[in-house]
Amino acid sequence: MDRRAFAGGLLALVAGTSPSGFAQAAFPGKGLRIVVPFAAGGVGDLTARIVAAKLGERLGQPVVIENRPGAGGVVAAESVARAEPDGYSLFLMSNGTAVTAGLFKSLPFDTVRDFTPISTLGFFDIAVVAHPDAPFKSFAELLQYAKANPGKLNIGSINIGSTQHLAAELFKSSADIDAQIVPFNGTPNLIGALRGRQVDVGVEILAPVLTQIRGGALKALAVAGERRSPVLPDVPTAMEAGVSGFQASSWNALAAPAKTPRAVIDRLQREIAATVADAEVQKKLRELNIDPRSSTPEQTSALLVNDIQRWSRVIERAGIPKQ
């Protein structure tokens, strides 16, 4: 071997950029962490734990979950944005990350520039639900009722600035109806208000109200996704009912700090995609009413940017003050 070529290869190896790919093959050389901006036990946390267990098997290294709830996910996101861009610190990004970008006056990081999205993990539906004895039995009848009774319809959601609250605002503007948005402190309070007929209709993530729907305490009128929910195949989408602008869903994805080497991002994306496609993982996620779906880094980035733009417009149109 030429001595200069050998020396160049040795220097490249030390620098971590070996042309023969030795450095790339070394990843991962230790355990990874996924920083989750939610408390333990929630859907986002459970999604991360299901994926982490199988991903760790595929990578041959442990993948641990670090819960950092609160502050709209800002603390959790900042800890990863400021981490070493080596692929060992990942962030459980969500549609809430996009909402936060439009809801806060300033953030200690740039949501787009300081992260490299890797892949989505899954999507979960947002549903429009009502009491079974409501004066409307379908989504089309709900729209007719709202048009015939301007200002009388009350739409329940959870906390102001949440995805559900903004989805309710998006429903109101997309359907061009005069209605009141009534926010509640958490899903249990919203369910109680719906069952007690204190609000006419609710906009909520499907998973926490599915038991109420299956038990007959609530009725699902529509889902806001691109397609019907596999767990409620007879319930139409809002688009099918003619409200094309009312399209919203919750999602989770994994992201790394910006400037993480592309080779590391590609390795992680391949392993995450294989993890999400795993039959056992799919079964566990579907039991949480999550539609398991992976994506490329480019597709995940586009999803994030589009959601930031969309929710920012909803926030501005609704006159929600920035925090």
KOLVEXLO-229861 format. One record per residue (C-alpha): residue in three letters; x, y, z; residue number from 1. Coordinates in steps of 0.2 Angstrom, whole numbers. Example, Ala and Ser with C-alpha at 12.3 -4.5 7.8 and 13.67 -1.06 7.14 Angstrom:
2
(node "ALA",(62,-22,39),1) (node "SER",(68,-5,36),2) 
END
This chain:
323
(node "MET",(0,0,0),1) (node "ASP",(6,18,-4),2) (node "ARG",(12,26,12),3) (node "ARG",(3,42,9),4) (node "ALA",(-13,33,6),5) (node "PHE",(-11,23,22),6) (node "ALA",(-7,39,32),7) (node "GLY",(-22,48,24),8) (node "GLY",(-33,33,28),9) (node "LEU",(-27,33,46),10) (node "LEU",(-29,51,49),11) (node "ALA",(-47,50,42),12) (node "LEU",(-51,36,53),13) (node "VAL",(-45,46,68),14) (node "ALA",(-55,60,63),15) (node "GLY",(-70,49,61),16) (node "THR",(-72,51,42),17) (node "SER",(-64,35,36),18) (node "PRO",(-66,34,17),19) (node "SER",(-68,15,19),20) (node "GLY",(-83,17,31),21) (node "PHE",(-75,11,47),22) (node "ALA",(-81,26,57),23) (node "GLN",(-99,24,50),24) (node "ALA",(-99,5,55),25) (node "ALA",(-94,10,73),26) (node "PHE",(-111,18,76),27) (node "PRO",(-118,15,88),28) (node "GLY",(-104,11,100),29) (node "LYS",(-115,15,116),30) (node "GLY",(-132,17,122),31) (node "LEU",(-145,30,115),32) (node "ARG",(-157,41,124),33) (node "ILE",(-174,47,118),34) (node "VAL",(-180,63,127),35) (node "VAL",(-199,63,129),36) (node "PRO",(-208,79,132),37) (node "PHE",(-222,70,141),38) (node "ALA",(-225,61,157),39) (node "ALA",(-223,43,159),40) (node "GLY",(-239,33,154),41) (node "GLY",(-246,44,141),42) (node "VAL",(-248,39,123),43) (node "GLY",(-232,48,117),44) (node "ASP",(-222,40,131),45) (node "LEU",(-229,22,127),46) (node "THR",(-225,25,109),47) (node "ALA",(-207,29,113),48) (node "ARG",(-205,14,124),49) (node "ILE",(-212,2,112),50) (node "VAL",(-201,8,98),51) (node "ALA",(-186,10,110),52) (node "ALA",(-186,-8,115),53) (node "LYS",(-186,-15,97),54) (node "LEU",(-174,-2,91),55) (node "GLY",(-162,-6,104),56) (node "GLU",(-162,-24,99),57) (node "ARG",(-159,-20,81),58) (node "LEU",(-145,-8,86),59) (node "GLY",(-137,-19,98),60) (node "GLN",(-137,-5,111),61) (node "PRO",(-149,0,125),62) (node "VAL",(-161,14,120),63) (node "VAL",(-167,22,136),64) (node "ILE",(-182,34,139),65) (node "GLU",(-179,51,148),66) (node "ASN",(-195,60,152),67) (node "ARG",(-195,79,153),68) (node "PRO",(-213,85,153),69) (node "GLY",(-219,102,155),70) (node "ALA",(-217,119,147),71) (node "GLY",(-224,114,131),72) (node "GLY",(-210,102,127),73) (node "VAL",(-197,117,127),74) (node "VAL",(-186,110,140),75) (node "ALA",(-185,92,132),76) (node "ALA",(-182,100,115),77) (node "GLU",(-169,111,121),78) (node "SER",(-159,97,129),79) (node "VAL",(-158,88,113),80) (node "ALA",(-155,103,102),81) (node "ARG",(-140,107,113),82) (node "ALA",(-134,89,114),83) (node "GLU",(-119,83,104),84) (node "PRO",(-124,80,86),85) (node "ASP",(-118,62,86),86) (node "GLY",(-135,52,85),87) (node "TYR",(-135,46,104),88) (node "SER",(-147,59,109),89) (node "LEU",(-164,59,101),90) (node "PHE",(-180,69,103),91) (node "LEU",(-198,63,102),92) (node "MET",(-205,76,91),93) (node "SER",(-224,78,88),94) (node "ASN",(-237,89,81),95) (node "GLY",(-236,98,98),96) (node "THR",(-218,103,93),97) (node "ALA",(-226,112,78),98) (node "VAL",(-239,120,88),99) (node "THR",(-226,126,101),100) (node "ALA",(-216,135,87),101) (node "GLY",(-231,145,83),102) (node "LEU",(-238,148,100),103) (node "PHE",(-222,155,109),104) (node "LYS",(-215,172,106),105) (node "SER",(-198,165,107),106) (node "LEU",(-189,149,110),107) (node "PRO",(-171,145,115),108) (node "PHE",(-169,135,99),109) (node "ASP",(-175,135,81),110) (node "THR",(-188,121,79),111) (node "VAL",(-183,119,60),112) (node "ARG",(-164,123,60),113) (node "ASP",(-159,115,76),114) (node "PHE",(-165,98,73),115) (node "THR",(-164,84,60),116) (node "PRO",(-180,74,59),117) (node "ILE",(-177,56,56),118) (node "SER",(-193,47,54),119) (node "THR",(-211,47,60),120) (node "LEU",(-217,33,71),121) (node "GLY",(-236,34,70),122) (node "PHE",(-251,44,68),123) (node "PHE",(-267,45,79),124) (node "ASP",(-284,52,74),125) (node "ILE",(-293,67,80),126) (node "ALA",(-312,64,81),127) (node "VAL",(-327,74,82),128) (node "VAL",(-339,67,95),129) (node "ALA",(-356,71,103),130) (node "HIS",(-369,64,115),131) (node "PRO",(-379,50,107),132) (node "ASP",(-395,61,110),133) (node "ALA",(-388,76,102),134) (node "PRO",(-400,84,89),135) (node "PHE",(-388,79,75),136) (node "LYS",(-384,61,71),137) (node "SER",(-371,63,58),138) (node "PHE",(-357,75,54),139) (node "ALA",(-368,82,40),140) (node "GLU",(-382,85,52),141) (node "LEU",(-370,94,64),142) (node "LEU",(-365,106,50),143) (node "GLN",(-383,109,46),144) (node "TYR",(-387,112,64),145) (node "ALA",(-373,125,66),146) (node "LYS",(-378,134,50),147) (node "ALA",(-396,135,56),148) (node "ASN",(-391,140,74),149) (node "PRO",(-377,153,72),150) (node "GLY",(-368,156,88),151) (node "LYS",(-377,143,98),152) (node "LEU",(-366,128,95),153) (node "ASN",(-353,124,109),154) (node "ILE",(-337,115,104),155) (node "GLY",(-327,107,118),156) (node "SER",(-309,104,118),157) (node "ILE",(-295,103,131),158) (node "ASN",(-282,116,136),159) (node "ILE",(-280,132,125),160) (node "GLY",(-266,130,113),161) (node "SER",(-267,111,113),162) (node "THR",(-268,102,97),163) (node "GLN",(-286,97,101),164) (node "HIS",(-290,116,104),165) (node "LEU",(-282,121,88),166) (node "ALA",(-291,107,79),167) (node "ALA",(-307,114,85),168) (node "GLU",(-303,131,79),169) (node "LEU",(-298,124,62),170) (node "PHE",(-315,115,61),171) (node "LYS",(-324,131,65),172) (node "SER",(-315,141,52),173) (node "SER",(-314,127,39),174) (node "ALA",(-333,124,40),175) (node "ASP",(-337,142,41),176) (node "ILE",(-348,141,56),177) (node "ASP",(-352,153,70),178) (node "ALA",(-348,143,86),179) (node "GLN",(-340,144,103),180) (node "ILE",(-325,135,108),181) (node "VAL",(-325,129,126),182) (node "PRO",(-308,123,133),183) (node "PHE",(-308,111,148),184) (node "ASN",(-293,106,159),185) (node "GLY",(-290,88,152),186) (node "THR",(-299,75,143),187) (node "PRO",(-309,68,158),188) (node "ASN",(-317,85,161),189) (node "LEU",(-321,86,142),190) (node "ILE",(-329,69,143),191) (node "GLY",(-339,73,158),192) (node "ALA",(-346,89,149),193) (node "LEU",(-350,79,134),194) (node "ARG",(-360,66,144),195) (node "GLY",(-368,80,154),196) (node "ARG",(-373,89,138),197) (node "GLN",(-364,105,144),198) (node "VAL",(-356,106,127),199) (node "ASP",(-364,100,110),200) (node "VAL",(-349,92,102),201) (node "GLY",(-331,89,107),202) (node "VAL",(-314,88,97),203) (node "GLU",(-302,76,105),204) (node "ILE",(-289,63,100),205) (node "LEU",(-298,47,97),206) (node "ALA",(-288,35,109),207) (node "PRO",(-294,42,125),208) (node "VAL",(-313,43,120),209) (node "LEU",(-313,27,111),210) (node "THR",(-320,17,126),211) (node "GLN",(-334,30,128),212) (node "ILE",(-338,28,110),213) (node "ARG",(-338,9,110),214) (node "GLY",(-348,9,126),215) (node "GLY",(-362,20,118),216) (node "ALA",(-359,35,130),217) (node "LEU",(-352,45,115),218) (node "LYS",(-355,45,97),219) (node "ALA",(-341,48,84),220) (node "LEU",(-347,59,70),221) (node "ALA",(-331,61,60),222) (node "VAL",(-312,59,60),223) (node "ALA",(-301,73,54),224) (node "GLY",(-287,62,46),225) (node "GLU",(-284,59,28),226) (node "ARG",(-293,42,29),227) (node "ARG",(-305,33,40),228) (node "SER",(-299,26,56),229) (node "PRO",(-296,7,55),230) (node "VAL",(-304,6,72),231) (node "LEU",(-320,15,67),232) (node "PRO",(-321,11,48),233) (node "ASP",(-340,17,47),234) (node "VAL",(-336,34,53),235) (node "PRO",(-332,46,39),236) (node "THR",(-318,59,37),237) (node "ALA",(-322,77,38),238) (node "MET",(-316,78,20),239) (node "GLU",(-329,65,15),240) (node "ALA",(-342,77,22),241) (node "GLY",(-337,91,12),242) (node "VAL",(-326,101,24),243) (node "SER",(-309,99,15),244) (node "GLY",(-300,111,25),245) (node "PHE",(-303,101,41),246) (node "GLN",(-288,89,41),247) (node "ALA",(-278,86,57),248) (node "SER",(-270,72,66),249) (node "SER",(-258,69,79),250) (node "TRP",(-241,61,76),251) (node "ASN",(-224,57,84),252) (node "ALA",(-207,56,76),253) (node "LEU",(-189,55,81),254) (node "ALA",(-177,69,78),255) (node "ALA",(-158,72,81),256) (node "PRO",(-148,88,84),257) (node "ALA",(-144,97,68),258) (node "LYS",(-127,93,61),259) (node "THR",(-128,75,65),260) (node "PRO",(-119,66,51),261) (node "ARG",(-130,60,37),262) (node "ALA",(-123,43,38),263) (node "VAL",(-129,42,56),264) (node "ILE",(-146,49,51),265) (node "ASP",(-148,36,37),266) (node "ARG",(-143,21,49),267) (node "LEU",(-156,27,62),268) (node "GLN",(-169,30,49),269) (node "ARG",(-167,12,42),270) (node "GLU",(-167,4,59),271) (node "ILE",(-183,15,64),272) (node "ALA",(-192,10,48),273) (node "ALA",(-188,-8,51),274) (node "THR",(-194,-6,69),275) (node "VAL",(-210,2,65),276) (node "ALA",(-213,-12,52),277) (node "ASP",(-210,-26,65),278) (node "ALA",(-226,-36,67),279) (node "GLU",(-225,-35,86),280) (node "VAL",(-222,-17,87),281) (node "GLN",(-237,-14,75),282) (node "LYS",(-248,-24,86),283) (node "LYS",(-243,-15,101),284) (node "LEU",(-245,2,93),285) (node "ARG",(-262,-2,85),286) (node "GLU",(-268,-7,103),287) (node "LEU",(-265,11,107),288) (node "ASN",(-275,16,92),289) (node "ILE",(-260,22,83),290) (node "ASP",(-257,20,65),291) (node "PRO",(-239,14,63),292) (node "ARG",(-230,24,49),293) (node "SER",(-212,28,46),294) (node "SER",(-205,41,34),295) (node "THR",(-189,47,26),296) (node "PRO",(-180,62,34),297) (node "GLU",(-186,73,20),298) (node "GLN",(-204,68,22),299) (node "THR",(-203,71,41),300) (node "SER",(-195,88,39),301) (node "ALA",(-209,93,27),302) (node "LEU",(-222,87,39),303) (node "LEU",(-215,97,53),304) (node "VAL",(-213,113,42),305) (node "ASN",(-231,111,35),306) (node "ASP",(-238,109,52),307) (node "ILE",(-229,124,59),308) (node "GLN",(-236,135,45),309) (node "ARG",(-254,128,47),310) (node "TRP",(-255,129,66),311) (node "SER",(-247,146,66),312) (node "ARG",(-261,152,54),313) (node "VAL",(-274,144,65),314) (node "ILE",(-267,152,81),315) (node "GLU",(-266,169,72),316) (node "ARG",(-284,168,65),317) (node "ALA",(-291,162,82),318) (node "GLY",(-283,177,90),319) (node "ILE",(-274,166,103),320) (node "PRO",(-261,176,112),321) (node "LYS",(-243,170,111),322) (node "GLN",(-235,164,127),323) 
END
